[in-house]
Amino acid sequence: MRANPTSVQGLDVLGGFEPTSMDDSGLVQQSTTGAMPGDDEVRSAVVRELREDAMTTDLELRVTVRDGEVILRGMVASLDESEAALEVASRVEGVGSVEDQIDVAGLTDR
């Protein structure tokens, strides 16, 4: 099966690598127990969005969700990467807030 190429600034891109991950995949399936998505569904959606976004696809982050609050942990190389991860996580449906526990290399003593 061959992916349809998409042209981005004169380059052909295969396989859905877009500058951002904003498409219908950011939508979270409703929980089977109620109208709001559950923590497991939100976590899965956040992980998927982080993997699909061009700025965050290679980041090694741990994602925890409790009552709609997302906690991001891990080490990144730059402040831009940290900010991108926070932005991607915050735009997922069902996320109430995002807690930043991301360490930036060279900026922490841990």
KOLVOLO-103247 format. One record per residue (C-alpha): residue number from 1; x, y, z; residue in one letter. Coordinates in steps of 0.001 Angstrom, whole numbers, padded with zeros to 6 digits, m for minus. Last residue first. Example, Ala and Ser with C-alpha at 12.3 -4.5 7.8 and 13.67 -1.06 7.14 Angstrom:
# KOLVOLO-103247
{2 {013670 m001060 007140} 'S'}
{1 {012300 m004500 007800} 'A'}
//
This chain:
# KOLVOLO-103247
{110 {018337 017147 038550} 'R'}
{109 {020070 020531 038380} 'D'}
{108 {017968 021852 035519} 'T'}
{107 {018496 024236 032592} 'L'}
{106 {021186 022360 030629} 'G'}
{105 {018746 019815 029263} 'A'}
{104 {015155 020999 029705} 'V'}
{103 {013172 019075 032306} 'D'}
{102 {009475 018501 031714} 'I'}
{101 {007208 018537 034767} 'Q'}
{100 {004684 020848 033113} 'D'}
{99 {001136 020236 034318} 'E'}
{98 {m001463 020373 031551} 'V'}
{97 {m005068 021328 032240} 'S'}
{96 {m008610 020156 031499} 'G'}
{95 {m007734 017797 028653} 'V'}
{94 {m010898 016175 027250} 'G'}
{93 {m010245 017169 023644} 'E'}
{92 {m006548 017453 022891} 'V'}
{91 {m005330 021044 022463} 'R'}
{90 {m003424 021136 025763} 'S'}
{89 {m001227 018152 024890} 'A'}
{88 {000072 019748 021685} 'V'}
{87 {000758 023083 023406} 'E'}
{86 {002619 021471 026309} 'L'}
{85 {004721 019395 023928} 'A'}
{84 {005553 022459 021811} 'A'}
{83 {006590 024424 024908} 'E'}
{82 {008975 021665 025988} 'S'}
{81 {010456 021351 022504} 'E'}
{80 {010964 025132 022301} 'D'}
{79 {012652 025102 025731} 'L'}
{78 {015267 022804 024296} 'S'}
{77 {016830 019341 024489} 'A'}
{76 {013988 017524 026230} 'V'}
{75 {013891 015417 029383} 'M'}
{74 {010778 013714 030738} 'G'}
{73 {007473 014311 032446} 'R'}
{72 {004097 015571 031159} 'L'}
{71 {001146 015592 033557} 'I'}
{70 {m002327 015797 032016} 'V'}
{69 {m005291 016790 034177} 'E'}
{68 {m008525 015231 032886} 'G'}
{67 {m009355 013511 036182} 'D'}
{66 {m005829 012101 036409} 'R'}
{65 {m003738 011715 033256} 'V'}
{64 {m000080 010671 033071} 'T'}
{63 {002129 011068 030013} 'V'}
{62 {005817 010149 030056} 'R'}
{61 {007900 011954 027464} 'L'}
{60 {010665 010778 025141} 'E'}
{59 {010434 013365 022379} 'L'}
{58 {010866 012199 018778} 'D'}
{57 {007384 013129 017477} 'T'}
{56 {007218 016444 019326} 'T'}
{55 {007875 019151 016746} 'M'}
{54 {006414 017270 013742} 'A'}
{53 {003208 016350 015607} 'D'}
{52 {002064 012754 015123} 'E'}
{51 {003804 011178 018132} 'R'}
{50 {002656 013938 020529} 'L'}
{49 {m000884 013645 019129} 'E'}
{48 {m000939 009868 019692} 'R'}
{47 {000352 010207 023258} 'V'}
{46 {m002283 012878 023989} 'V'}
{45 {m005062 010728 022472} 'A'}
{44 {m004035 007647 024446} 'S'}
{43 {m003883 009665 027665} 'R'}
{42 {m007337 011156 027006} 'V'}
{41 {m008827 007697 026369} 'E'}
{40 {m007242 006293 029534} 'D'}
{39 {m008398 009291 031586} 'D'}
{38 {m012005 008850 030506} 'G'}
{37 {m013703 010842 027774} 'P'}
{36 {m016651 012916 028968} 'M'}
{35 {m020176 011822 028032} 'A'}
{34 {m020300 008768 030277} 'G'}
{33 {m019343 005139 030931} 'T'}
{32 {m018245 004141 027418} 'T'}
{31 {m016025 007173 027372} 'S'}
{30 {m016284 009332 024306} 'Q'}
{29 {m013638 008766 021662} 'Q'}
{28 {m011092 011538 021618} 'V'}
{27 {m010705 013929 018722} 'L'}
{26 {m007135 014871 017986} 'G'}
{25 {m007198 012360 015103} 'S'}
{24 {m009543 014652 013144} 'D'}
{23 {m006632 016812 012059} 'D'}
{22 {m004186 018946 013940} 'M'}
{21 {m000964 016966 014073} 'S'}
{20 {001213 019828 012982} 'T'}
{19 {003804 020299 010211} 'P'}
{18 {002366 017175 008570} 'E'}
{17 {003914 013727 008338} 'F'}
{16 {000964 011745 007039} 'G'}
{15 {002768 008911 005287} 'G'}
{14 {004599 010554 002426} 'L'}
{13 {005691 014180 002070} 'V'}
{12 {006568 015580 m001338} 'D'}
{11 {008575 018758 m001007} 'L'}
{10 {007765 022041 m002791} 'G'}
{9 {006738 023874 000367} 'Q'}
{8 {004626 020937 001518} 'V'}
{7 {003226 018686 m001219} 'S'}
{6 {001327 015679 000053} 'T'}
{5 {002109 012219 m001283} 'P'}
{4 {m000599 009533 m001245} 'N'}
{3 {000570 006600 000802} 'A'}
{2 {001448 003356 m000993} 'R'}
{1 {000000 000000 000000} 'M'}
//
